Amino acid sequence: GQDLLVLGTGSNKLQLAMYFGELQLCADLSLTSFPIIMKNAPGQPVIVYVTLAAALSCSYAAGKHSKKHKTYKQYKAIAKKSRGNLEKWTREGCPNTDHLLEMVNGERFGWKGKTGVAYAHFKECIRLSGRRGQLNIQALANERLAEMWLRNGEHDDASYHFDEALRLYGEWGAPAKVRILRKRLEATGMLQVDAYD
């Protein structure tokens, strides 16, 4: 009973936290929900995006926190396991995972300070997602790339990719996400455009 509840609500919560930029919350949810979802829903289509949410958010959390953080090792373990799943599925020819793996690797290398490598992974994710017409993934990859540039003091690059993220979220039809991101960018002085309402 409880596992089915986690399966039903957990996958939705993970994806919503990821898209709404609450990666710390997503990582914390992943620690408990991801193993249950993987155990109880093998082969379900939602697994790919749950795995993306776990890999991206736990890579973020492991990068953000020091090794002394109480759940650092758990974040690293979930990040490694979920990234491993994406790698395996991509190797086996799954057509729905290579671009997601690129984004996860971009996030991971960005936190390691390897911005050139991270940039190449994010750009490949953006390119592959564009070819698939997946505006949501393109937008998310642009947003994560912008966050990396912002952490590294590259404000012009960050501004460009935040602008792209806003445009793509708008085209995808996610007005709540656009409003939240715009509000955050206005507060930090990063907003360059006033479209996409």
Secondary structure, 3 states (H helix, E strand, C coil): CHHHHHHHHHHHHHHHHHHCCCHHHHHHHHHHHHHHHHHHCCCCCHHHHHHHHHHHHHHHHHHHCCCCCCCHHHHHHHHHHHHHHHHHHHHCCCCCCHHHHHHHHHHHHHHCCCHHHHHHHHHHHHHHHHHHCCHHHHHHHHHHHHHHHHHCCCHHHHHHHHHHHHHHHHHHCCHHHHHHHHHHHHHHCCCCCCCCC
